Amino acid sequence: MEKNEFQYRFTVKKKFFTLLGKEFSIIASEGNLVAYARQKAFKLREEITFYTDKTMKTPLVRIKARNILDFGATFDVIDTTTEEQLGSWRRMGIRSLFRDEWRAMTPSGQEYAVLQEDSMIAALFRRFFIPLVPQTFHLKSEEKEIGAFIQKFDIFRYILSVDVDTTEISEKMAWAGAILLATIDGRQE
């Protein structure tokens, strides 16, 4: 599938400087804010809630780590309006040292997609020589590309452009995957 054929596009912007925690805005392709998230600092178990706007009054989705300080952690994605689990993202611990890799899973734990950094050579180059080189991730389901997560170079903030096929992955699962890249793998910056 060509990039211009994906049905849903959004951008994640991480605020460059916050006193405690991290702030994220999810912007639709039309330019409007569709979700806002704030990660609290100093939590033993990662938990991030998405809200409809910056007032943080109406929650949409929650991402919560299953365990405390787990290198190959699994993060459950929960719709806060129904408390229904939408799925999970599992980080492939040791593999992600050399090339970031995440697995999208159904609520029953069945893997259905892989989100992986573009190439091992580029990944190693970023980690050991030039960490400013933006990352690109491909989302695949059964070897078919169903999305692209592309970091844009900006020295003042983290920007991730995302294009996904929403017939293969829900927009809320895509939001969660993008935020996890920005928080967990974004720590490599």
C-alpha positions as CSV (number, residue, x, y, z in Angstrom):
1,M,0.0,0.0,0.0
2,E,1.4,3.4,-1.0
3,K,1.7,6.1,1.7
4,N,-0.9,8.3,0.0
5,E,-3.5,5.4,0.2
6,F,-3.6,5.3,4.0
7,Q,-7.0,6.4,5.3
8,Y,-6.0,8.2,8.5
9,R,-3.2,10.7,9.1
10,F,-2.1,12.5,12.3
11,T,0.9,14.1,13.9
12,V,2.2,13.7,17.4
13,K,4.0,16.7,18.9
14,K,5.9,16.4,22.2
15,K,6.5,19.6,24.0
16,F,10.2,20.3,24.2
17,F,10.4,21.5,27.8
18,T,8.0,20.7,30.6
19,L,8.9,20.9,34.3
20,L,7.6,17.5,35.3
21,G,6.5,14.8,32.9
22,K,5.9,15.1,29.2
23,E,3.1,16.6,27.1
24,F,1.8,15.4,23.8
25,S,-0.7,16.8,21.2
26,I,-2.2,14.6,18.6
27,I,-3.1,16.8,15.6
28,A,-5.4,15.6,12.7
29,S,-4.3,16.1,9.1
30,E,-6.8,19.0,9.0
31,G,-4.8,20.8,11.8
32,N,-7.2,20.3,14.7
33,L,-6.4,18.8,18.1
34,V,-7.9,15.4,18.4
35,A,-6.2,14.3,21.7
36,Y,-3.9,15.6,24.3
37,A,-1.9,13.5,26.7
38,R,0.3,14.3,29.7
39,Q,2.7,11.7,31.2
40,K,3.4,12.2,34.9
41,A,7.0,12.1,36.0
42,F,8.3,9.7,38.6
43,K,5.7,6.9,38.2
44,L,6.9,3.4,38.8
45,R,4.4,1.9,36.3
46,E,4.0,3.9,33.1
47,E,0.5,5.2,32.6
48,I,-0.6,7.8,30.0
49,T,-4.2,9.1,29.5
50,F,-5.4,10.8,26.3
51,Y,-8.0,13.6,26.7
52,T,-10.2,15.4,24.2
53,D,-8.3,18.7,24.9
54,K,-5.8,20.5,27.2
55,T,-8.4,21.0,30.0
56,M,-8.0,17.2,30.6
57,K,-11.6,16.9,31.7
58,T,-12.8,14.2,29.2
59,P,-10.6,11.1,29.0
60,L,-10.5,9.1,25.7
61,V,-7.9,6.4,26.0
62,R,-5.5,5.1,28.7
63,I,-2.2,3.3,28.1
64,K,-1.0,1.3,31.1
65,A,2.1,-0.9,31.6
66,R,1.3,-4.3,32.9
67,N,4.5,-4.5,35.0
68,I,6.8,-2.1,36.8
69,L,10.2,-1.5,35.1
70,D,9.9,-4.1,32.4
71,F,12.5,-3.9,29.6
72,G,10.2,-5.9,27.2
73,A,7.0,-4.3,28.6
74,T,3.4,-4.8,27.4
75,F,1.2,-1.8,27.5
76,D,-2.6,-2.2,27.5
77,V,-4.7,0.3,25.6
78,I,-8.1,0.9,27.2
79,D,-11.1,3.0,25.9
80,T,-11.9,5.1,29.0
81,T,-15.5,5.6,28.0
82,T,-16.3,1.9,28.1
83,E,-13.3,0.5,30.0
84,E,-12.9,-1.9,27.2
85,Q,-9.4,-3.1,26.3
86,L,-8.7,-2.2,22.7
87,G,-5.5,-4.2,22.5
88,S,-1.9,-4.0,23.6
89,W,1.5,-2.9,22.4
90,R,4.5,-5.1,23.5
91,R,8.1,-3.8,23.2
92,M,10.5,-6.4,22.0
93,G,13.1,-5.8,24.7
94,I,16.5,-7.1,23.6
95,R,15.7,-6.7,19.8
96,S,14.9,-3.0,20.5
97,L,18.5,-2.4,21.6
98,F,19.6,-2.7,18.0
99,R,16.4,-1.9,16.1
100,D,13.2,-0.7,17.8
101,E,10.4,-3.2,17.5
102,W,6.8,-3.3,18.9
103,R,4.0,-5.8,18.4
104,A,0.3,-4.8,18.3
105,M,-1.9,-7.4,19.9
106,T,-5.7,-8.0,20.1
107,P,-7.4,-7.9,23.6
108,S,-7.0,-11.7,23.7
109,G,-3.2,-11.4,23.2
110,Q,-3.0,-12.5,19.5
111,E,-0.3,-10.6,17.6
112,Y,-1.6,-8.9,14.4
113,A,0.9,-6.2,13.5
114,V,4.6,-5.3,13.9
115,L,6.0,-1.8,14.2
116,Q,9.7,-1.8,13.3
117,E,12.4,0.8,12.8
118,D,13.4,1.1,9.1
119,S,16.7,-0.7,9.1
120,M,19.2,-2.1,11.6
121,I,22.1,-0.3,10.0
122,A,20.3,3.1,10.2
123,A,19.2,2.2,13.8
124,L,22.7,1.4,14.9
125,F,24.0,4.6,13.2
126,R,21.5,6.6,15.1
127,R,22.3,5.0,18.5
128,F,26.1,5.2,18.3
129,F,27.0,8.1,16.0
130,I,24.3,10.6,15.2
131,P,21.2,10.5,17.4
132,L,19.8,13.5,15.6
133,V,18.9,11.4,12.5
134,P,15.1,11.0,12.5
135,Q,13.6,7.5,12.8
136,T,11.2,5.9,10.4
137,F,9.0,3.0,11.5
138,H,6.9,0.7,9.3
139,L,3.8,-1.0,10.5
140,K,3.1,-4.3,8.9
141,S,0.5,-7.0,9.1
142,E,1.4,-10.3,7.4
143,E,4.2,-8.6,5.4
144,K,1.7,-5.9,4.1
145,E,2.5,-2.4,5.0
146,I,-0.4,-0.8,6.9
147,G,1.2,2.3,8.3
148,A,4.2,4.5,8.5
149,F,5.5,6.5,11.6
150,I,8.0,9.1,10.5
151,Q,9.9,11.3,12.9
152,K,10.5,14.8,11.5
153,F,13.8,16.6,12.3
154,D,13.2,19.5,14.7
155,I,15.7,20.6,17.3
156,F,13.0,22.1,19.5
157,R,10.5,19.3,19.8
158,Y,9.7,15.7,18.9
159,I,7.4,15.4,15.9
160,L,6.1,12.1,14.5
161,S,3.9,12.0,11.4
162,V,1.7,8.9,11.2
163,D,-0.3,7.4,8.3
164,V,-2.3,4.3,8.9
165,D,-4.8,2.0,7.3
166,T,-7.7,2.1,9.8
167,T,-9.2,-1.1,8.4
168,E,-6.2,-2.9,9.8
169,I,-5.6,-1.0,13.1
170,S,-7.9,1.4,15.0
171,E,-7.0,5.1,15.3
172,K,-6.7,4.8,19.1
173,M,-4.3,1.9,18.8
174,A,-2.3,4.0,16.3
175,W,-2.3,6.9,18.8
176,A,-1.0,4.6,21.5
177,G,1.7,3.2,19.3
178,A,2.9,6.7,18.4
179,I,2.9,8.0,22.0
180,L,4.8,4.9,23.1
181,L,7.4,5.6,20.4
182,A,7.7,9.2,21.6
183,T,8.0,8.2,25.3
184,I,9.7,4.9,25.5
185,D,11.9,4.9,22.4
186,G,12.1,8.7,22.5
187,R,14.3,8.4,25.6
188,Q,17.1,7.5,23.4
189,E,17.4,11.1,22.3
